[in-house]
Amino acid sequence: MTLLTTEDVLSKKFQYVKFREGYDQVEVDEFLDQVVKTIYTLNVENAELKEQLEAAERRIAELSAAPAVTEVPAPAPVEEAAPAAFQEPASVPADDASSASSMLALAQRVHDEYVRDGRKESEQIIAEARAKGDEIVADAQRQHETILTKLEQDRSLLEAKINELRNFESDYRTQLRGHLESLLSEVIGEQA
């Protein structure tokens, strides 16, 4: 795992999101996770180094209190006992605990701000979507009513046309019957 330096945190630039304002939330969350891991690693290493320093100081105190011996084995250097991930002492200042705490507080504050902004934006998007949905439903209802009115008018016209055709049929039959009866009476009158 690559440890972050203070410069890494201060110079980090996030990608802007295309269809809304702000940064890519996934990218910010991943960066904050990396910051938290770095701080945790540094805290663990700091605790281990403090333990090693205390052990070295105890050893020095023991050797100082002991009678002079012609040959004293040299204590192991503190750097050799440090984990392999802690090979860049220049990137971590001596007062790392307060720096790490302030970095964690900054990261938490930035994270909270992005979460708050994300929630506001999501609420705004939801409100806009609901308003748009209500508008679509109202528009559909208007179209539905318009179509029903038109169909009712068409139905009334068709019923009027059907009644007109029935009346025409009835009149036509009556006229045809009268004409046929007059022809029949002429034929009967000629035969008589």
N, CA and C atoms as an extended XYZ file, in Angstrom:
576
Properties=species:S:1:pos:R:3:atomname:S:1:resname:S:1:resid:I:1 pbc="F F F"
N         0.856       -1.173        0.000 N   MET     1
C         0.000        0.000        0.000 CA  MET     1
C         0.894        1.225        0.000 C   MET     1
N         0.584        2.196       -0.844 N   THR     2
C         1.344        3.430       -0.917 CA  THR     2
C         0.811        4.394        0.128 C   THR     2
N         1.709        4.935        0.939 N   LEU     3
C         1.284        5.889        1.956 CA  LEU     3
C         1.164        7.269        1.338 C   LEU     3
N         0.186        8.027        1.818 N   LEU     4
C        -0.020        9.389        1.333 CA  LEU     4
C         0.843       10.358        2.120 C   LEU     4
N         1.302       11.381        1.450 N   THR     5
C         2.005       12.461        2.140 CA  THR     5
C         1.036       13.619        2.292 C   THR     5
N         1.428       14.589        3.106 N   THR     6
C         0.601       15.781        3.262 CA  THR     6
C         0.440       16.479        1.921 C   THR     6
N         1.498       16.472        1.117 N   GLU     7
C         1.433       17.098       -0.202 CA  GLU     7
C         0.426       16.374       -1.099 C   GLU     7
N         0.368       15.041       -0.971 N   ASP     8
C        -0.607       14.280       -1.768 CA  ASP     8
C        -2.029       14.737       -1.452 C   ASP     8
N        -2.330       14.926       -0.169 N   VAL     9
C        -3.676       15.313        0.254 CA  VAL     9
C        -3.972       16.743       -0.201 C   VAL     9
N        -3.001       17.632       -0.018 N   LEU    10
C        -3.225       19.029       -0.372 CA  LEU    10
C        -3.319       19.244       -1.884 C   LEU    10
N        -2.621       18.448       -2.656 N   SER    11
C        -2.602       18.652       -4.111 CA  SER    11
C        -3.594       17.774       -4.859 C   SER    11
N        -4.365       16.956       -4.168 N   LYS    12
C        -5.314       16.049       -4.819 CA  LYS    12
C        -6.386       16.842       -5.556 C   LYS    12
N        -6.605       16.524       -6.810 N   LYS    13
C        -7.656       17.130       -7.634 CA  LYS    13
C        -8.630       16.027       -8.033 C   LYS    13
N        -9.930       16.301       -7.863 N   PHE    14
C       -10.957       15.330       -8.207 CA  PHE    14
C       -11.558       15.669       -9.560 C   PHE    14
N       -12.080       14.651      -10.236 N   GLN    15
C       -12.734       14.841      -11.532 CA  GLN    15
C       -14.125       15.431      -11.310 C   GLN    15
N       -14.485       16.391      -12.157 N   TYR    16
C       -15.840       16.930      -12.097 CA  TYR    16
C       -16.797       15.951      -12.756 C   TYR    16
N       -18.019       15.900      -12.237 N   VAL    17
C       -19.052       15.018      -12.777 CA  VAL    17
C       -19.715       15.748      -13.945 C   VAL    17
N       -20.055       15.021      -14.997 N   LYS    18
C       -20.531       15.631      -16.237 CA  LYS    18
C       -21.932       16.225      -16.134 C   LYS    18
N       -22.877       15.563      -15.529 N   PHE    19
C       -24.267       15.973      -15.622 CA  PHE    19
C       -24.785       16.670      -14.368 C   PHE    19
N       -23.907       16.995      -13.438 N   ARG    20
C       -24.318       17.736      -12.256 CA  ARG    20
C       -23.085       18.392      -11.665 C   ARG    20
N       -23.301       19.354      -10.788 N   GLU    21
C       -22.179       20.053      -10.186 CA  GLU    21
C       -21.548       19.185       -9.102 C   GLU    21
N       -20.269       19.394       -8.849 N   GLY    22
C       -19.587       18.682       -7.779 CA  GLY    22
C       -18.582       17.688       -8.316 C   GLY    22
N       -18.058       16.905       -7.418 N   TYR    23
C       -17.046       15.929       -7.759 CA  TYR    23
C       -17.657       14.538       -7.815 C   TYR    23
N       -16.916       13.637       -8.406 N   ASP    24
C       -17.338       12.243       -8.497 CA  ASP    24
C       -17.298       11.651       -7.092 C   ASP    24
N       -18.446       11.298       -6.559 N   GLN    25
C       -18.549       10.842       -5.178 CA  GLN    25
C       -17.732        9.571       -4.940 C   GLN    25
N       -17.708        8.676       -5.895 N   VAL    26
C       -16.951        7.431       -5.747 CA  VAL    26
C       -15.464        7.744       -5.622 C   VAL    26
N       -14.981        8.663       -6.462 N   GLU    27
C       -13.562        9.029       -6.433 CA  GLU    27
C       -13.215        9.669       -5.092 C   GLU    27
N       -14.083       10.560       -4.591 N   VAL    28
C       -13.832       11.217       -3.305 CA  VAL    28
C       -13.844       10.191       -2.179 C   VAL    28
N       -14.825        9.293       -2.190 N   ASP    29
C       -14.896        8.263       -1.150 CA  ASP    29
C       -13.665        7.359       -1.172 C   ASP    29
N       -13.211        6.987       -2.376 N   GLU    30
C       -12.020        6.137       -2.471 CA  GLU    30
C       -10.797        6.863       -1.940 C   GLU    30
N       -10.676        8.164       -2.246 N   PHE    31
C        -9.547        8.936       -1.758 CA  PHE    31
C        -9.607        9.044       -0.235 C   PHE    31
N       -10.804        9.306        0.303 N   LEU    32
C       -10.938        9.398        1.757 CA  LEU    32
C       -10.630        8.061        2.423 C   LEU    32
N       -11.016        6.967        1.798 N   ASP    33
C       -10.660        5.651        2.329 CA  ASP    33
C        -9.151        5.478        2.358 C   ASP    33
N        -8.472        5.951        1.307 N   GLN    34
C        -7.016        5.859        1.249 CA  GLN    34
C        -6.393        6.745        2.331 C   GLN    34
N        -6.963        7.921        2.565 N   VAL    35
C        -6.466        8.810        3.628 CA  VAL    35
C        -6.623        8.138        4.979 C   VAL    35
N        -7.779        7.534        5.227 N   VAL    36
C        -8.024        6.869        6.508 CA  VAL    36
C        -7.050        5.704        6.700 C   VAL    36
N        -6.831        4.916        5.631 N   LYS    37
C        -5.883        3.795        5.735 CA  LYS    37
C        -4.482        4.299        6.035 C   LYS    37
N        -4.092        5.394        5.378 N   THR    38
C        -2.757        5.963        5.611 CA  THR    38
C        -2.621        6.424        7.052 C   THR    38
N        -3.636        7.131        7.539 N   ILE    39
C        -3.583        7.624        8.920 CA  ILE    39
C        -3.547        6.456        9.895 C   ILE    39
N        -4.351        5.433        9.634 N   TYR    40
C        -4.350        4.262       10.513 CA  TYR    40
C        -2.967        3.598       10.511 C   TYR    40
N        -2.393        3.431        9.322 N   THR    41
C        -1.069        2.820        9.211 CA  THR    41
C        -0.033        3.650        9.952 C   THR    41
N        -0.102        4.955        9.782 N   LEU    42
C         0.848        5.832       10.462 CA  LEU    42
C         0.673        5.775       11.979 C   LEU    42
N        -0.554        5.696       12.444 N   ASN    43
C        -0.794        5.584       13.885 CA  ASN    43
C        -0.234        4.278       14.437 C   ASN    43
N        -0.448        3.183       13.689 N   VAL    44
C         0.095        1.887       14.126 CA  VAL    44
C         1.616        1.939       14.149 C   VAL    44
N         2.223        2.479       13.094 N   GLU    45
C         3.682        2.573       13.024 CA  GLU    45
C         4.219        3.498       14.110 C   GLU    45
N         3.496        4.584       14.366 N   ASN    46
C         3.903        5.512       15.421 CA  ASN    46
C         3.912        4.811       16.772 C   ASN    46
N         2.862        4.027       17.053 N   ALA    47
C         2.795        3.292       18.324 CA  ALA    47
C         3.940        2.282       18.425 C   ALA    47
N         4.216        1.582       17.308 N   GLU    48
C         5.312        0.605       17.315 CA  GLU    48
C         6.651        1.297       17.550 C   GLU    48
N         6.857        2.433       16.912 N   LEU    49
C         8.120        3.169       17.092 CA  LEU    49
C         8.258        3.689       18.517 C   LEU    49
N         7.132        4.137       19.114 N   LYS    50
C         7.188        4.576       20.508 CA  LYS    50
C         7.574        3.423       21.421 C   LYS    50
N         6.996        2.243       21.168 N   GLU    51
C         7.346        1.063       21.968 CA  GLU    51
C         8.825        0.717       21.809 C   GLU    51
N         9.314        0.793       20.570 N   GLN    52
C        10.725        0.495       20.320 CA  GLN    52
C        11.630        1.529       20.983 C   GLN    52
N        11.225        2.791       20.972 N   LEU    53
C        12.005        3.845       21.615 CA  LEU    53
C        12.043        3.625       23.124 C   LEU    53
N        10.882        3.291       23.694 N   GLU    54
C        10.844        3.026       25.138 CA  GLU    54
C        11.723        1.826       25.479 C   GLU    54
N        11.694        0.799       24.651 N   ALA    55
C        12.537       -0.376       24.895 CA  ALA    55
C        14.011       -0.001       24.791 C   ALA    55
N        14.351        0.835       23.823 N   ALA    56
C        15.742        1.263       23.660 CA  ALA    56
C        16.178        2.116       24.848 C   ALA    56
N        15.285        3.006       25.314 N   GLU    57
C        15.623        3.840       26.479 CA  GLU    57
C        15.800        2.978       27.727 C   GLU    57
N        14.945        1.955       27.877 N   ARG    58
C        15.108        1.042       29.022 CA  ARG    58
C        16.446        0.314       28.933 C   ARG    58
N        16.801       -0.100       27.742 N   ARG    59
C        18.071       -0.825       27.531 CA  ARG    59
C        19.261        0.077       27.849 C   ARG    59
N        19.155        1.346       27.417 N   ILE    60
C        20.227        2.302       27.712 CA  ILE    60
C        20.324        2.515       29.214 C   ILE    60
N        19.172        2.637       29.870 N   ALA    61
C        19.177        2.819       31.326 CA  ALA    61
C        19.790        1.604       32.017 C   ALA    61
N        19.463        0.413       31.540 N   GLU    62
C        20.042       -0.800       32.120 CA  GLU    62
C        21.552       -0.821       31.932 C   GLU    62
N        22.001       -0.486       30.741 N   LEU    63
C        23.427       -0.507       30.463 CA  LEU    63
C        24.163        0.578       31.234 C   LEU    63
N        23.506        1.732       31.444 N   SER    64
C        24.137        2.805       32.208 CA  SER    64
C        24.269        2.405       33.667 C   SER    64
N        23.305        1.688       34.193 N   ALA    65
C        23.315        1.290       35.597 CA  ALA    65
C        24.226        0.085       35.828 C   ALA    65
N        24.486       -0.707       34.830 N   ALA    66
C        25.303       -1.913       34.991 CA  ALA    66
C        26.778       -1.527       35.102 C   ALA    66
N        27.573       -2.362       35.783 N   PRO    67
C        29.013       -2.074       35.861 CA  PRO    67
C        29.631       -2.147       34.468 C   PRO    67
N        30.719       -1.449       34.287 N   ALA    68
C        31.372       -1.385       32.973 CA  ALA    68
C        31.800       -2.765       32.537 C   ALA    68
N        31.461       -3.111       31.352 N   VAL    69
C        31.819       -4.391       30.766 CA  VAL    69
C        32.709       -4.068       29.577 C   VAL    69
N        33.700       -4.912       29.353 N   THR    70
C        34.635       -4.615       28.278 CA  THR    70
C        33.974       -4.604       26.921 C   THR    70
N        33.006       -5.466       26.677 N   GLU    71
C        32.358       -5.513       25.364 CA  GLU    71
C        30.845       -5.575       25.543 C   GLU    71
N        30.153       -4.550       25.046 N   VAL    72
C        28.693       -4.494       25.151 CA  VAL    72
C        28.132       -4.655       23.745 C   VAL    72
N        27.204       -5.626       23.573 N   PRO    73
C        26.620       -5.772       22.240 CA  PRO    73
C        25.792       -4.532       21.887 C   PRO    73
N        25.930       -4.084       20.659 N   ALA    74
C        25.199       -2.893       20.203 CA  ALA    74
C        23.727       -3.211       19.996 C   ALA    74
N        22.848       -2.311       20.473 N   PRO    75
C        21.413       -2.571       20.253 CA  PRO    75
C        21.070       -2.420       18.776 C   PRO    75
N        20.045       -3.129       18.396 N   ALA    76
C        19.612       -3.081       16.987 CA  ALA    76
C        19.124       -1.672       16.663 C   ALA    76
N        19.480       -1.155       15.497 N   PRO    77
C        18.995        0.184       15.132 CA  PRO    77
C        17.474        0.196       15.050 C   PRO    77
N        16.887        1.332       15.436 N   VAL    78
C        15.430        1.468       15.459 CA  VAL    78
C        14.856        1.368       14.056 C   VAL    78
N        15.562        1.898       13.039 N   GLU    79
C        15.023        1.886       11.686 CA  GLU    79
C        14.867        0.472       11.146 C   GLU    79
N        15.762       -0.455       11.540 N   GLU    80
C        15.664       -1.817       11.017 CA  GLU    80
C        14.430       -2.537       11.533 C   GLU    80
N        13.987       -2.176       12.718 N   ALA    81
C        12.833       -2.851       13.288 CA  ALA    81
C        11.518       -2.293       12.732 C   ALA    81
N        11.558       -1.159       12.062 N   ALA    82
C        10.335       -0.559       11.515 CA  ALA    82
C         9.817       -1.398       10.354 C   ALA    82
N         8.527       -1.405       10.142 N   PRO    83
C         7.960       -2.169        9.017 CA  PRO    83
C         8.472       -1.636        7.684 C   PRO    83
N         8.421       -2.493        6.682 N   ALA    84
C         8.933       -2.148        5.353 CA  ALA    84
C         8.157       -0.991        4.735 C   ALA    84
N         6.897       -0.827        5.082 N   ALA    85
C         6.081        0.236        4.503 CA  ALA    85
C         6.523        1.607        4.992 C   ALA    85
N         7.326        1.657        6.084 N   PHE    86
C         7.734        2.934        6.670 CA  PHE    86
C         9.181        3.225        6.311 C   PHE    86
N         9.508        3.256        5.042 N   GLN    87
C        10.862        3.489        4.568 CA  GLN    87
C        11.112        4.934        4.190 C   GLN    87
N        10.076        5.800        4.204 N   GLU    88
C        10.250        7.193        3.838 CA  GLU    88
C        10.021        8.062        5.062 C   GLU    88
N        11.006        8.216        5.958 N   PRO    89
C        10.781        9.012        7.152 CA  PRO    89
C        10.599       10.493        6.829 C   PRO    89
N        11.096       10.957        5.687 N   ALA    90
C        10.965       12.368        5.342 CA  ALA    90
C         9.516       12.749        5.081 C   ALA    90
N         8.669       11.793        4.677 N   SER    91
C         7.285       12.113        4.361 CA  SER    91
C         6.404       12.186        5.599 C   SER    91
N         6.903       11.753        6.766 N   VAL    92
C         6.107       11.759        7.979 CA  VAL    92
C         6.823       12.597        9.022 C   VAL    92
N         6.288       13.753        9.460 N   PRO    93
C         6.943       14.578       10.456 CA  PRO    93
C         6.928       13.920       11.827 C   PRO    93
N         7.751       14.438       12.737 N   ALA    94
C         7.866       13.851       14.070 CA  ALA    94
C         6.572       14.013       14.849 C   ALA    94
N         5.892       15.136       14.723 N   ASP    95
C         4.626       15.328       15.443 CA  ASP    95
C         3.470       14.833       14.577 C   ASP    95
N         3.564       13.563       14.182 N   ASP    96
C         2.634       12.957       13.236 CA  ASP    96
C         1.247       12.782       13.826 C   ASP    96
N         1.131       12.575       15.126 N   ALA    97
C        -0.180       12.298       15.726 CA  ALA    97
C        -1.110       13.486       15.532 C   ALA    97
N        -0.637       14.693       15.826 N   SER    98
C        -1.506       15.863       15.658 CA  SER    98
C        -1.755       16.132       14.179 C   SER    98
N        -0.722       15.930       13.335 N   SER    99
C        -0.888       16.116       11.898 CA  SER    99
C        -1.889       15.117       11.341 C   SER    99
N        -1.762       13.878       11.779 N   ALA   100
C        -2.693       12.850       11.316 CA  ALA   100
C        -4.099       13.140       11.801 C   ALA   100
N        -4.224       13.603       13.039 N   SER   101
C        -5.551       13.926       13.565 CA  SER   101
C        -6.182       15.070       12.789 C   SER   101
N        -5.363       16.106       12.507 N   SER   102
C        -5.923       17.228       11.746 CA  SER   102
C        -6.261       16.800       10.321 C   SER   102
N        -5.437       15.918        9.746 N   MET   103
C        -5.713       15.428        8.394 CA  MET   103
C        -6.988       14.598        8.399 C   MET   103
N        -7.165       13.788        9.428 N   LEU   104
C        -8.374       12.977        9.533 CA  LEU   104
C        -9.590       13.871        9.730 C   LEU   104
N        -9.437       14.915       10.555 N   ALA   105
C       -10.552       15.844       10.768 CA  ALA   105
C       -10.905       16.560        9.469 C   ALA   105
N        -9.875       16.978        8.738 N   LEU   106
C       -10.102       17.630        7.442 CA  LEU   106
C       -10.801       16.672        6.476 C   LEU   106
N       -10.302       15.453        6.414 N   ALA   107
C       -10.899       14.456        5.514 CA  ALA   107
C       -12.347       14.185        5.899 C   ALA   107
N       -12.606       14.090        7.215 N   GLN   108
C       -13.970       13.832        7.675 CA  GLN   108
C       -14.877       15.014        7.335 C   GLN   108
N       -14.367       16.229        7.533 N   ARG   109
C       -15.148       17.427        7.233 CA  ARG   109
C       -15.472       17.503        5.738 C   ARG   109
N       -14.468       17.236        4.904 N   VAL   110
C       -14.676       17.248        3.456 CA  VAL   110
C       -15.668       16.165        3.055 C   VAL   110
N       -15.511       14.979        3.654 N   HIS   111
C       -16.431       13.868        3.364 CA  HIS   111
C       -17.850       14.244        3.756 C   HIS   111
N       -18.016       14.803        4.981 N   ASP   112
C       -19.350       15.192        5.439 CA  ASP   112
C       -19.965       16.248        4.530 C   ASP   112
N       -19.126       17.187        4.083 N   GLU   113
C       -19.613       18.228        3.185 CA  GLU   113
C       -20.092       17.631        1.870 C   GLU   113
N       -19.319       16.692        1.315 N   TYR   114
C       -19.724       16.063        0.062 CA  TYR   114
C       -20.984       15.227        0.247 C   TYR   114
N       -21.084       14.555        1.369 N   VAL   115
C       -22.292       13.759        1.635 CA  VAL   115
C       -23.499       14.679        1.756 C   VAL   115
N       -23.332       15.793        2.511 N   ARG   116
C       -24.429       16.745        2.679 CA  ARG   116
C       -24.839       17.336        1.323 C   ARG   116
N       -23.841       17.751        0.527 N   ASP   117
C       -24.138       18.288       -0.800 CA  ASP   117
C       -24.809       17.237       -1.677 C   ASP   117
N       -24.336       15.996       -1.584 N   GLY   118
C       -24.934       14.911       -2.363 CA  GLY   118
C       -26.383       14.671       -1.977 C   GLY   118
N       -26.652       14.735       -0.673 N   ARG   119
C       -28.035       14.536       -0.225 CA  ARG   119
C       -28.931       15.674       -0.710 C   ARG   119
N       -28.425       16.922       -0.600 N   LYS   120
C       -29.210       18.064       -1.083 CA  LYS   120
C       -29.496       17.905       -2.574 C   LYS   120
N       -28.468       17.534       -3.305 N   GLU   121
C       -28.634       17.385       -4.757 CA  GLU   121
C       -29.606       16.252       -5.076 C   GLU   121
N       -29.508       15.143       -4.330 N   SER   122
C       -30.427       14.034       -4.596 CA  SER   122
C       -31.860       14.429       -4.258 C   SER   122
N       -32.040       15.201       -3.155 N   GLU   123
C       -33.385       15.656       -2.811 CA  GLU   123
C       -33.928       16.592       -3.883 C   GLU   123
N       -33.058       17.452       -4.403 N   GLN   124
C       -33.475       18.371       -5.468 CA  GLN   124
C       -33.849       17.591       -6.726 C   GLN   124
N       -33.027       16.601       -7.075 N   ILE   125
C       -33.316       15.793       -8.265 CA  ILE   125
C       -34.624       15.037       -8.091 C   ILE   125
N       -34.843       14.494       -6.889 N   ILE   126
C       -36.092       13.761       -6.627 CA  ILE   126
C       -37.282       14.708       -6.721 C   ILE   126
N       -37.146       15.926       -6.132 N   ALA   127
C       -38.249       16.897       -6.196 CA  ALA   127
C       -38.546       17.283       -7.645 C   ALA   127
N       -37.485       17.511       -8.429 N   GLU   128
C       -37.680       17.848       -9.838 CA  GLU   128
C       -38.330       16.694      -10.591 C   GLU   128
N       -37.901       15.478      -10.279 N   ALA   129
C       -38.478       14.304      -10.944 CA  ALA   129
C       -39.953       14.144      -10.581 C   ALA   129
N       -40.275       14.387       -9.307 N   ARG   130
C       -41.683       14.285       -8.901 CA  ARG   130
C       -42.518       15.358       -9.599 C   ARG   130
N       -41.977       16.593       -9.649 N   ALA   131
C       -42.697       17.674      -10.318 CA  ALA   131
C       -42.903       17.330      -11.793 C   ALA   131
N       -41.858       16.822      -12.431 N   LYS   132
C       -41.954       16.431      -13.842 CA  LYS   132
C       -42.966       15.287      -14.006 C   LYS   132
N       -42.931       14.335      -13.064 N   GLY   133
C       -43.887       13.227      -13.114 CA  GLY   133
C       -45.322       13.719      -12.969 C   GLY   133
N       -45.537       14.665      -12.018 N   ASP   134
C       -46.877       15.236      -11.846 CA  ASP   134
C       -47.322       15.967      -13.104 C   ASP   134
N       -46.373       16.684      -13.719 N   GLU   135
C       -46.679       17.407      -14.951 CA  GLU   135
C       -47.056       16.434      -16.070 C   GLU   135
N       -46.316       15.326      -16.176 N   ILE   136
C       -46.601       14.321      -17.208 CA  ILE   136
C       -47.966       13.688      -16.967 C   ILE   136
N       -48.260       13.381      -15.681 N   VAL   137
C       -49.563       12.779      -15.349 CA  VAL   137
C       -50.696       13.755      -15.684 C   VAL   137
N       -50.501       15.049      -15.323 N   ALA   138
C       -51.536       16.041      -15.614 CA  ALA   138
C       -51.726       16.185      -17.125 C   ALA   138
N       -50.631       16.191      -17.861 N   ASP   139
C       -50.711       16.291      -19.324 CA  ASP   139
C       -51.432       15.073      -19.901 C   ASP   139
N       -51.101       13.904      -19.389 N   ALA   140
C       -51.765       12.681      -19.857 CA  ALA   140
C       -53.259       12.722      -19.537 C   ALA   140
N       -53.591       13.251      -18.350 N   GLN   141
C       -55.004       13.352      -17.968 CA  GLN   141
C       -55.737       14.305      -18.912 C   GLN   141
N       -55.086       15.442      -19.238 N   ARG   142
C       -55.711       16.385      -20.186 CA  ARG   142
C       -55.913       15.728      -21.551 C   ARG   142
N       -54.897       15.024      -22.023 N   GLN   143
C       -55.013       14.341      -23.315 CA  GLN   143
C       -56.121       13.294      -23.264 C   GLN   143
N       -56.199       12.575      -22.155 N   HIS   144
C       -57.234       11.558      -21.986 CA  HIS   144
C       -58.620       12.191      -22.078 C   HIS   144
N       -58.792       13.313      -21.368 N   GLU   145
C       -60.089       13.987      -21.386 CA  GLU   145
C       -60.404       14.536      -22.776 C   GLU   145
N       -59.398       15.064      -23.453 N   THR   146
C       -59.596       15.587      -24.813 CA  THR   146
C       -60.024       14.469      -25.764 C   THR   146
N       -59.343       13.344      -25.671 N   ILE   147
C       -59.665       12.201      -26.532 CA  ILE   147
C       -61.071       11.690      -26.239 C   ILE   147
N       -61.411       11.589      -24.921 N   LEU   148
C       -62.759       11.126      -24.566 CA  LEU   148
C       -63.831       12.081      -25.097 C   LEU   148
N       -63.579       13.394      -24.997 N   THR   149
C       -64.539       14.380      -25.510 CA  THR   149
C       -64.706       14.225      -27.020 C   THR   149
N       -63.589       14.072      -27.715 N   LYS   150
C       -63.648       13.905      -29.182 CA  LYS   150
C       -64.399       12.624      -29.539 C   LYS   150
N       -64.100       11.530      -28.823 N   LEU   151
C       -64.799       10.269      -29.101 CA  LEU   151
C       -66.298       10.396      -28.828 C   LEU   151
N       -66.650       11.126      -27.778 N   GLU   152
C       -68.068       11.322      -27.470 CA  GLU   152
C       -68.750       12.128      -28.567 C   GLU   152
N       -68.046       13.149      -29.082 N   GLN   153
C       -68.601       13.934      -30.190 CA  GLN   153
C       -68.761       13.067      -31.439 C   GLN   153
N       -67.736       12.260      -31.738 N   ASP   154
C       -67.812       11.363      -32.899 CA  ASP   154
C       -68.965       10.376      -32.730 C   ASP   154
N       -69.132        9.871      -31.530 N   ARG   155
C       -70.224        8.925      -31.255 CA  ARG   155
C       -71.578        9.596      -31.496 C   ARG   155
N       -71.710       10.835      -30.999 N   SER   156
C       -72.977       11.565      -31.207 CA  SER   156
C       -73.238       11.777      -32.692 C   SER   156
N       -72.184       12.142      -33.445 N   LEU   157
C       -72.356       12.333      -34.894 CA  LEU   157
C       -72.761       11.032      -35.581 C   LEU   157
N       -72.116        9.928      -35.180 N   LEU   158
C       -72.442        8.635      -35.793 CA  LEU   158
C       -73.871        8.209      -35.456 C   LEU   158
N       -74.290        8.426      -34.206 N   GLU   159
C       -75.668        8.075      -33.841 CA  GLU   159
C       -76.671        8.912      -34.630 C   GLU   159
N       -76.361       10.194      -34.817 N   ALA   160
C       -77.253       11.062      -35.608 CA  ALA   160
C       -77.308       10.573      -37.049 C   ALA   160
N       -76.133       10.191      -37.583 N   LYS   161
C       -76.072        9.684      -38.962 CA  LYS   161
C       -76.873        8.386      -39.081 C   LYS   161
N       -76.732        7.489      -38.089 N   ILE   162
C       -77.486        6.221      -38.108 CA  ILE   162
C       -78.988        6.500      -38.064 C   ILE   162
N       -79.430        7.432      -37.209 N   ASN   163
C       -80.861        7.778      -37.140 CA  ASN   163
C       -81.341        8.371      -38.459 C   ASN   163
N       -80.480        9.214      -39.058 N   GLU   164
C       -80.829        9.800      -40.351 CA  GLU   164
C       -80.968        8.721      -41.417 C   GLU   164
N       -80.035        7.736      -41.413 N   LEU   165
C       -80.124        6.630      -42.381 CA  LEU   165
C       -81.350        5.763      -42.112 C   LEU   165
N       -81.704        5.538      -40.873 N   ARG   166
C       -82.910        4.754      -40.559 CA  ARG   166
C       -84.164        5.473      -41.053 C   ARG   166
N       -84.195        6.768      -40.813 N   ASN   167
C       -85.345        7.548      -41.295 CA  ASN   167
C       -85.409        7.511      -42.823 C   ASN   167
N       -84.221        7.654      -43.453 N   PHE   168
C       -84.177        7.593      -44.909 CA  PHE   168
C       -84.675        6.236      -45.394 C   PHE   168
N       -84.233        5.154      -44.720 N   GLU   169
C       -84.647        3.800      -45.101 CA  GLU   169
C       -86.165        3.655      -44.953 C   GLU   169
N       -86.665        4.137      -43.825 N   SER   170
C       -88.116        4.027      -43.587 CA  SER   170
C       -88.898        4.809      -44.635 C   SER   170
N       -88.452        6.043      -44.920 N   ASP   171
C       -89.131        6.858      -45.939 CA  ASP   171
C       -89.027        6.195      -47.315 C   ASP   171
N       -87.846        5.680      -47.615 N   TYR   172
C       -87.644        5.036      -48.906 CA  TYR   172
C       -88.541        3.812      -49.058 C   TYR   172
N       -88.654        3.006      -47.995 N   ARG   173
C       -89.528        1.822      -48.048 CA  ARG   173
C       -90.991        2.247      -48.234 C   ARG   173
N       -91.350        3.287      -47.486 N   THR   174
C       -92.746        3.761      -47.606 CA  THR   174
C       -93.025        4.237      -49.031 C   THR   174
N       -92.101        5.025      -49.579 N   GLN   175
C       -92.280        5.514      -50.943 CA  GLN   175
C       -92.274        4.355      -51.942 C   GLN   175
N       -91.371        3.395      -51.748 N   LEU   176
C       -91.292        2.250      -52.656 CA  LEU   176
C       -92.578        1.429      -52.583 C   LEU   176
N       -93.081        1.221      -51.353 N   ARG   177
C       -94.319        0.462      -51.188 CA  ARG   177
C       -95.479        1.195      -51.889 C   ARG   177
N       -95.533        2.519      -51.691 N   GLY   178
C       -96.605        3.297      -52.346 CA  GLY   178
C       -96.493        3.220      -53.854 C   GLY   178
N       -95.283        3.316      -54.360 N   HIS   179
C       -95.093        3.241      -55.804 CA  HIS   179
C       -95.472        1.855      -56.336 C   HIS   179
N       -95.043        0.790      -55.624 N   LEU   180
C       -95.378       -0.565      -56.049 CA  LEU   180
C       -96.899       -0.808      -55.984 C   LEU   180
N       -97.533       -0.279      -54.955 N   GLU   181
C       -98.991       -0.457      -54.841 CA  GLU   181
C       -99.712        0.282      -55.974 C   GLU   181
N       -99.210        1.474      -56.321 N   SER   182
C       -99.863        2.201      -57.434 CA  SER   182
C       -99.643        1.463      -58.756 C   SER   182
N       -98.455        0.880      -58.943 N   LEU   183
C       -98.207        0.095      -60.151 CA  LEU   183
C       -99.110       -1.140      -60.165 C   LEU   183
N       -99.257       -1.758      -59.046 N   LEU   184
C      -100.084       -2.964      -58.943 CA  LEU   184
C      -101.562       -2.603      -59.222 C   LEU   184
N      -102.000       -1.483      -58.679 N   SER   185
C      -103.397       -1.121      -58.917 CA  SER   185
C      -103.590       -0.742      -60.406 C   SER   185
N      -102.609       -0.175      -61.069 N   GLU   186
C      -102.713        0.106      -62.496 CA  GLU   186
C      -102.784       -1.184      -63.284 C   GLU   186
N      -101.922       -2.155      -62.901 N   VAL   187
C      -101.938       -3.427      -63.601 CA  VAL   187
C      -103.289       -4.109      -63.393 C   VAL   187
N      -103.825       -4.085      -62.218 N   ILE   188
C      -105.114       -4.726      -61.950 CA  ILE   188
C      -106.213       -3.984      -62.694 C   ILE   188
N      -106.149       -2.621      -62.745 N   GLY   189
C      -107.160       -1.824      -63.432 CA  GLY   189
C      -107.128       -2.078      -64.921 C   GLY   189
N      -106.038       -2.327      -65.522 N   GLU   190
C      -105.943       -2.590      -66.940 CA  GLU   190
C      -106.473       -3.967      -67.272 C   GLU   190
N      -106.346       -4.890      -66.368 N   GLN   191
C      -106.818       -6.243      -66.639 CA  GLN   191
C      -108.339       -6.319      -66.469 C   GLN   191
N      -108.852       -5.461      -65.732 N   ALA   192
C      -110.294       -5.541      -65.519 CA  ALA   192
C      -111.070       -4.885      -66.560 C   ALA   192
